[in-house]
Amino acid sequence: MTAAERTEIERLARRVRGHCLRMTHRGRSGHVGSMLSIAEIMAVLYTRVLRVDPAHPRAPDRDRFILSKGHAGGAVYAVLGELGFFPQEWFQGYYRDGGRLMGHISHHVPGVEFSTGSLGHGLPVAVGMALAARHARRQHRIICLMSDGDCNEGSTWEALLFAAQHKLDNLTVIVDYNRIQALGMSKDVLDLEPFATKLQACHWAVKEVDGHDVAALDAALAVLPFETGKPSWLLARTVKGKGVSWMENTVACHYGSVTDEELARALAEIGAE
């Protein structure tokens, strides 16, 4: 990645954060903290990793992206709108009557593969897609972005064991490991550590990365799978509410949006364009 490429991806991540702040402010909706923590991940995926085309969002050979943490769908909408999958005017109707963008991500939006909401839902679907692609001898890849809260669910562990058993190396999971859930710190709700060790014991190829470093994300995802014959798991360590000082690493930002008075301050802090 060149310095110019890195700068442009970081600018896209800032625009994603700006859209998320504005959308949740207008819709008076929650989960903005969960969106802010994945801005760099989304920017890198859609500019450097995923083989998708805004002009042909249902192309048979496209990569499939599943957002398991569906409550953070605003960040996916933001990057899809930035890349031309749909008009950015749609942002105005996010979480509002008559709008096209629902609060939890919906497959009715161009570029969105599957509607999600309940945690633990996304990985089983992604595993099914990966198995189907193998049986059909297709070369597209499936990438699933999860939360650490997703990893509390029994359906997640059943799916990850199944994926390893069937050596689904066309499947990549990224965990937005911000270590905060709806009601508290992850270590207090259900401690996942030693997380990487557990995943390796389940026969996944595992990498860890700073989830806000676009060059590190790009390098980690440059070659997929991480190991032939194993599904890939990227543990991205992130900060909930990243970029907004009073949100960072707080439980409160899981549900909250910004007030009228806070919006301008938040946009200034993230360096929104």
C-alpha positions as CSV (number, residue, x, y, z in Angstrom):
1,M,0.0,0.0,0.0
2,T,1.4,3.4,-1.0
3,A,1.2,6.5,1.2
4,A,-1.3,8.0,-1.2
5,E,-3.5,4.8,-1.1
6,R,-3.3,4.8,2.7
7,T,-4.4,8.4,2.9
8,E,-7.3,7.9,0.6
9,I,-8.6,4.9,2.6
10,E,-8.3,6.8,5.9
11,R,-10.3,9.6,4.3
12,L,-13.0,7.1,3.3
13,A,-13.1,5.8,6.9
14,R,-13.6,9.4,8.1
15,R,-16.4,9.9,5.6
16,V,-18.0,6.6,6.8
17,R,-17.9,7.9,10.4
18,G,-19.4,11.2,9.4
19,H,-22.3,9.5,7.5
20,C,-22.9,7.2,10.5
21,L,-23.0,10.2,13.0
22,R,-25.4,12.1,10.7
23,M,-27.6,9.2,9.9
24,T,-28.1,8.1,13.5
25,H,-28.6,11.8,14.6
26,R,-31.4,12.3,12.0
27,G,-33.0,9.0,12.8
28,R,-32.5,9.4,16.6
29,S,-31.3,5.8,16.5
30,G,-28.7,3.8,18.4
31,H,-25.6,1.8,17.8
32,V,-23.4,4.6,16.5
33,G,-20.5,3.4,18.7
34,S,-20.6,0.0,17.0
35,M,-20.5,1.6,13.6
36,L,-17.5,3.9,14.5
37,S,-15.4,0.9,15.5
38,I,-15.5,-0.7,12.1
39,A,-15.0,2.3,9.8
40,E,-11.4,1.3,8.8
41,I,-12.4,-2.4,8.4
42,M,-15.2,-1.4,6.0
43,A,-12.9,1.0,4.1
44,V,-10.2,-1.6,3.6
45,L,-12.6,-4.4,2.7
46,Y,-14.5,-2.5,0.0
47,T,-11.4,-0.8,-1.6
48,R,-8.8,-3.5,-1.3
49,V,-10.3,-6.9,-0.6
50,L,-13.8,-7.6,-1.8
51,R,-14.4,-8.4,-5.4
52,V,-17.6,-6.5,-5.9
53,D,-18.9,-4.1,-8.6
54,P,-21.5,-1.3,-7.8
55,A,-22.7,-1.5,-11.4
56,H,-23.4,-5.3,-11.1
57,P,-24.2,-5.9,-7.4
58,R,-25.6,-9.4,-8.1
59,A,-22.8,-10.6,-10.4
60,P,-22.5,-14.4,-9.9
61,D,-18.8,-14.3,-9.3
62,R,-18.9,-11.5,-6.7
63,D,-17.5,-12.1,-3.2
64,R,-20.2,-12.3,-0.5
65,F,-20.0,-10.0,2.6
66,I,-22.1,-10.8,5.6
67,L,-22.4,-8.4,8.5
68,S,-23.3,-10.5,11.5
69,K,-23.5,-7.5,13.8
70,G,-26.4,-6.2,11.9
71,H,-27.0,-3.3,14.3
72,A,-23.9,-1.6,12.8
73,G,-25.4,-1.7,9.3
74,G,-25.1,2.1,9.0
75,A,-21.3,1.7,8.4
76,V,-22.0,-0.7,5.6
77,Y,-24.6,1.6,4.1
78,A,-22.1,4.5,4.4
79,V,-19.4,2.7,2.4
80,L,-21.9,1.3,-0.2
81,G,-23.2,4.8,-0.8
82,E,-19.7,6.2,-1.1
83,L,-18.8,3.6,-3.7
84,G,-22.0,4.2,-5.8
85,F,-24.1,1.2,-5.0
86,F,-27.1,3.6,-4.4
87,P,-27.6,7.4,-4.2
88,Q,-26.3,9.1,-1.1
89,E,-29.6,10.8,-0.8
90,W,-30.8,7.6,0.7
91,F,-28.8,8.4,3.9
92,Q,-31.4,11.1,4.7
93,G,-34.1,8.4,5.3
94,Y,-32.0,6.1,7.5
95,Y,-34.2,4.7,10.3
96,R,-37.1,7.0,9.3
97,D,-40.6,6.3,8.1
98,G,-40.5,5.9,4.3
99,G,-36.7,5.5,4.2
100,R,-34.9,2.8,2.3
101,L,-32.3,2.1,4.9
102,M,-33.4,0.1,7.9
103,G,-31.8,0.3,11.3
104,H,-30.5,-3.3,11.1
105,I,-28.9,-4.2,7.8
106,S,-31.3,-5.3,5.1
107,H,-30.8,-7.3,1.9
108,H,-33.3,-5.0,0.1
109,V,-30.4,-2.5,-0.2
110,P,-28.1,-2.9,-3.3
111,G,-24.8,-4.5,-2.3
112,V,-26.2,-6.2,0.9
113,E,-26.3,-10.0,0.8
114,F,-28.3,-10.9,3.8
115,S,-30.5,-9.3,6.5
116,T,-29.1,-9.7,10.0
117,G,-30.0,-8.7,13.6
118,S,-29.9,-11.5,16.1
119,L,-26.4,-12.1,17.2
120,G,-24.9,-15.4,16.3
121,H,-26.9,-15.4,13.0
122,G,-24.2,-14.3,10.5
123,L,-21.6,-16.9,10.8
124,P,-23.9,-19.9,10.3
125,V,-25.2,-18.2,7.1
126,A,-21.7,-17.5,5.9
127,V,-20.6,-21.1,6.5
128,G,-23.6,-22.3,4.5
129,M,-22.6,-20.0,1.7
130,A,-19.0,-21.2,1.8
131,L,-20.1,-24.9,1.7
132,A,-22.5,-24.2,-1.2
133,A,-19.8,-22.4,-3.2
134,R,-17.5,-25.3,-2.8
135,H,-20.1,-27.8,-4.0
136,A,-20.8,-25.6,-6.9
137,R,-17.1,-25.3,-7.7
138,R,-17.3,-21.5,-7.5
139,Q,-14.3,-19.3,-6.8
140,H,-16.0,-16.4,-4.9
141,R,-15.1,-15.8,-1.3
142,I,-17.3,-15.3,1.8
143,I,-16.2,-12.7,4.4
144,C,-18.2,-12.4,7.6
145,L,-17.7,-9.5,10.1
146,M,-18.8,-10.3,13.6
147,S,-18.8,-8.7,17.0
148,D,-17.4,-10.1,20.2
149,G,-21.0,-10.3,21.4
150,D,-21.7,-12.7,18.5
151,C,-19.1,-15.0,19.9
152,N,-21.1,-15.6,23.1
153,E,-23.7,-17.5,21.0
154,G,-23.7,-21.3,20.8
155,S,-24.7,-21.1,17.1
156,T,-21.4,-19.3,16.4
157,W,-19.3,-22.1,18.0
158,E,-21.2,-24.8,16.2
159,A,-20.7,-23.0,12.9
160,L,-17.0,-22.4,13.4
161,L,-16.4,-26.1,14.4
162,F,-18.3,-27.1,11.2
163,A,-16.3,-24.8,9.0
164,A,-13.0,-26.2,10.3
165,Q,-14.2,-29.8,10.0
166,H,-15.0,-29.2,6.3
167,K,-11.8,-27.2,5.7
168,L,-13.8,-24.2,4.3
169,D,-10.8,-22.0,3.3
170,N,-13.0,-19.9,1.1
171,L,-14.4,-18.4,4.4
172,T,-12.9,-15.5,6.3
173,V,-14.2,-14.1,9.6
174,I,-13.3,-10.7,11.0
175,V,-14.1,-10.0,14.6
176,D,-14.6,-6.4,15.6
177,Y,-13.1,-7.0,19.0
178,N,-13.9,-3.8,20.8
179,R,-14.5,-5.7,24.0
180,I,-17.8,-4.0,24.9
181,Q,-21.3,-5.4,24.6
182,A,-24.8,-4.0,25.1
183,L,-24.7,-4.3,28.9
184,G,-21.1,-4.2,29.9
185,M,-17.5,-5.2,29.2
186,S,-17.1,-8.5,27.3
187,K,-14.8,-9.9,30.0
188,D,-17.5,-9.4,32.6
189,V,-20.4,-10.7,30.4
190,L,-18.7,-13.8,29.0
191,D,-14.9,-13.7,28.8
192,L,-13.5,-14.9,25.5
193,E,-9.9,-15.0,26.4
194,P,-7.5,-16.5,25.5
195,F,-9.5,-15.9,22.3
196,A,-6.9,-16.6,19.6
197,T,-5.7,-19.7,21.4
198,K,-9.2,-21.1,21.5
199,L,-9.7,-20.4,17.7
200,Q,-6.4,-22.1,16.8
201,A,-7.4,-25.1,18.9
202,C,-10.6,-25.3,16.8
203,H,-8.4,-25.6,13.7
204,W,-8.8,-22.0,12.3
205,A,-5.9,-20.0,10.8
206,V,-5.8,-16.9,13.1
207,K,-4.2,-13.5,12.8
208,E,-4.5,-10.5,15.1
209,V,-4.3,-6.9,14.0
210,D,-5.0,-3.3,15.1
211,G,-8.4,-2.8,13.5
212,H,-7.9,0.9,13.0
213,D,-4.5,0.6,11.1
214,V,-5.5,0.5,7.4
215,A,-2.1,-0.7,6.3
216,A,-2.1,-3.5,8.9
217,L,-5.6,-4.6,7.9
218,D,-4.6,-4.5,4.2
219,A,-1.5,-6.6,4.8
220,A,-3.4,-9.1,6.9
221,L,-6.0,-9.6,4.3
222,A,-3.8,-9.4,1.2
223,V,-3.7,-13.2,0.8
224,L,-6.7,-15.3,1.5
225,P,-6.9,-17.9,2.9
226,F,-4.3,-17.5,5.6
227,E,-3.5,-21.2,5.3
228,T,-4.7,-23.6,2.7
229,G,-7.3,-26.0,4.0
230,K,-8.3,-23.8,7.0
231,P,-10.9,-21.1,7.3
232,S,-9.3,-17.7,8.2
233,W,-10.1,-15.7,11.4
234,L,-8.9,-12.1,11.8
235,L,-9.1,-10.8,15.3
236,A,-9.3,-7.0,14.8
237,R,-8.7,-5.1,18.1
238,T,-10.8,-1.9,18.0
239,V,-12.1,0.9,20.1
240,K,-15.9,1.2,20.5
241,G,-16.9,4.8,19.6
242,K,-13.6,5.3,17.9
243,G,-12.8,9.0,17.1
244,V,-15.4,10.6,19.4
245,S,-13.7,11.3,22.7
246,W,-16.7,11.0,25.0
247,M,-17.8,7.8,23.3
248,E,-14.6,5.8,23.1
249,N,-14.5,2.7,25.3
250,T,-17.9,3.4,26.8
251,V,-20.9,1.1,27.2
252,A,-23.3,4.0,26.8
253,C,-22.4,4.5,23.1
254,H,-23.8,1.1,22.2
255,Y,-27.3,2.5,22.1
256,G,-26.8,6.2,21.9
257,S,-26.6,8.7,19.1
258,V,-25.5,12.3,19.3
259,T,-27.6,15.3,20.3
260,D,-27.9,18.4,18.2
261,E,-25.3,20.1,20.2
262,E,-22.9,17.1,20.1
263,L,-23.1,16.5,16.3
264,A,-20.8,19.4,15.2
265,R,-18.3,18.6,17.9
266,A,-18.2,14.9,17.0
267,L,-17.8,15.7,13.3
268,A,-14.9,18.0,14.1
269,E,-13.2,15.4,16.3
270,I,-13.3,12.7,13.6
271,G,-12.2,15.2,10.9
272,A,-15.3,14.7,8.8
273,E,-15.2,16.2,5.3
